[in-house]
Amino acid sequence: MYVESVPNRNSPPAILLRESRREGRKIHKRTLANLSSWPAAQVDSLRRVLSGELLLPAGQPMQITRSLPHGHVAAVLGTIHRIGLDKQIDSSASPQRKLVLALIAARILEPCSKLATARGLEPQTASSSLAETLQLSTLSEDDLYAAMDWLLERQQRIEKRLAAQHLAEGTVVLYDISSTYFEGRHCPLAKLGHSRDERPGNLQIVFGLLTNATGCPVAVEVFEGNTSDPRTVAEQVKKLRERFRLRELILVGDRGMLTSARIREDLESVDGLEWITALRAPQIQKLASDGVLQLSLFDQQNLAEITHPDYPGERLIACRNPLLAAERARKREELLVATEAALKQVQAATQRAKRALRGQAAMGLRVGRVLGRYKMAKHFAFSIEEDRFHYQRRQQEIQAEAALDGIYVIRTSVPVTTISAEQTVRYYKDLSVVERAFRSFKNVDLKVRPR
């Protein structure tokens, strides 16, 4: 963009604000405004500004001593206001709501600890225009923690508003849980438990997420770190029925969540509550051994409905994924080969000339370490004696498992008149959107544990 003076025969020249662009060897100009009526001093000031020279009113050159990034702040806060998140948090403006909005925006823009967030909002150490845009004065990390306490008191009210907006009678609700490790000793929820981050030595915190069918989060709840997946289901059913007042709904959970015991104890007795889950591997193997699940079912298509007396009044939808079958076969063979290589080292240790490995206890410890690493104990037969160790593959069991590669069975109480088999399978696969939300929480965007 530049100012150009264009001769105008016997009249004063036209002063035009223009921009230009090059296409190949040609330069194309476009006039943005006619500045002919401007005073000469004003036109000269604009020309100097466009050339990169910033001026004070008195004409003195201005030096930039500090500049705060603003574009990303405007985009995040604009989105928050557009979707009405500020009104969902609290209908009236308040200092606490401003702090909560600052926490949300900072978590999106640059996830970090509360101490680092407070520094990024301080006027002297601000990393963006966030605090200035929200008109926040000097604050500390204690103010941010107080704002989180204020927000926690409103959690149920906020979730109820979100449920009213995104859930309705007869709706599909997706539910899954994840966990993260905790460093410290003063959180009452942090317990030793199963680590999904491969940090078993750390205390854990478990959190569950409820979303609608499209993956829009509605409610989140935190549990003690040693809470198993199925034990969180009852609280979610209570929340959906009592707090959100949904009389009819379809709850979708994975095979480790909605187990037979949970279905029997927490779901079957609730009127209007239907569910969708999947069978675990031993249950699928029993269907195959009973002759109900046969590979010929998939000759024409990769989906078939079956029945079994162990699941009265329920629908079983058998599916086969060829890509998943190939992947499982590849992974199994790699694990078998790795296990054999490690077991061969144990066997060689029992046969070496010096300091040979001896004793059933010592051999069993080494073998157990290998099996614990590769999880392939079911596919090997062992013979451990005082001075020798022998192993071999259980080829028959391996072939039986391989025959079911890529096959999974959806289990549901939803009648066929309500949703088709194809739609039932699709709802179960939609649990992947909850897993994607967890990835966003933990790794990609929000970083529940910022480094």
Number of C-alpha atoms within 10 A of each C-alpha: 15 16 22 17 13 11 11 9 7 6 7 11 13 15 19 19 20 15 14 11 11 9 7 6 6 8 9 10 12 12 14 13 11 14 17 15 9 11 9 12 9 11 18 13 16 17 17 15 13 13 12 8 13 17 15 9 9 6 9 9 10 11 10 6 5 5 9 11 12 14 10 15 20 15 11 17 19 12 12 16 12 10 10 12 16 18 14 16 19 15 11 9 11 10 13 18 20 17 22 21 21 23 22 16 20 23 19 16 16 16 20 19 15 19 13 14 21 23 18 20 24 20 16 9 10 17 18 21 20 27 23 15 13 14 10 16 11 12 15 15 15 12 15 20 16 14 19 17 13 14 18 12 10 14 16 16 15 20 19 20 16 18 22 14 10 16 22 17 12 14 15 21 24 27 26 22 23 19 22 21 24 18 11 9 9 7 12 9 17 22 20 18 21 22 20 13 13 10 14 13 11 19 23 26 25 26 19 20 21 23 23 20 23 15 20 17 19 20 21 16 14 15 19 19 23 18 18 16 18 20 14 21 23 14 12 20 17 14 16 22 17 11 15 18 15 20 15 18 20 21 27 27 24 22 18 15 21 27 19 16 10 16 19 11 12 18 20 14 10 14 10 15 20 20 19 23 27 25 21 15 15 9 13 19 17 12 18 16 12 11 9 14 23 14 13 8 17 15 8 8 10 14 20 17 14 15 15 14 7 9 13 9 13 16 21 21 20 24 20 20 13 13 10 13 16 13 12 16 15 11 11 16 12 13 15 19 12 16 21 18 13 18 20 15 13 20 19 14 18 20 16 10 8 8 9 14 21 16 15 16 12 12 22 17 11 16 21 13 13 20 17 10 11 15 14 17 17 11 17 17 12 14 11 15 14 13 13 19 24 13 14 12 16 14 12 10 13 16 12 13 15 16 16 19 19 17 21 18 26 21 22 26 19 19 13 11 6 9 12 12 21 12 11 21 22 11 23 21 13 17 21 14 16 25 17 13 19 22 16 14 14 18 13 12 15 21 18 18 15 13 7
